[in-house]
Amino acid sequence: MGKSTLFESDRLLVGLNAFEPGQAHALHAHAGMDKTYLVIEGEGRFLLDGRDLPMAAGDMLVAPDGVPHGVRNTGAARLLVLAILAPGPRGAGRQA
């Protein structure tokens, strides 16, 4: 899994996450931050508080403050996801 921060301030973090087939980001939560995922390309599964939801290009998924979430690439190609956190980790205290 590759991550690249595109923009970061106290109020917002925008990053690009790339998952190769079979890769995943384990369940985790962000205290004090909401996280939005916008799927740019590929397909996979969005794990959200006990649910396992499909995700595909064009979908937007939201993990509210403190709710466990994760991503898994179940497709045959790269899954590319724009991740937006607000407030930014510098403003809320970082938790992976």
Buried (B, 14 or more C-beta within 10 A) or exposed (E): EEEEEEEBEEEBBBBBBBBEEEBBBEEEBBEEBBBBBBBBBBBBBBBBEEEEEEBEEEBEBEBBEEBBBBBBBBBEEBBBBBBBBBBBBEBBEEEE
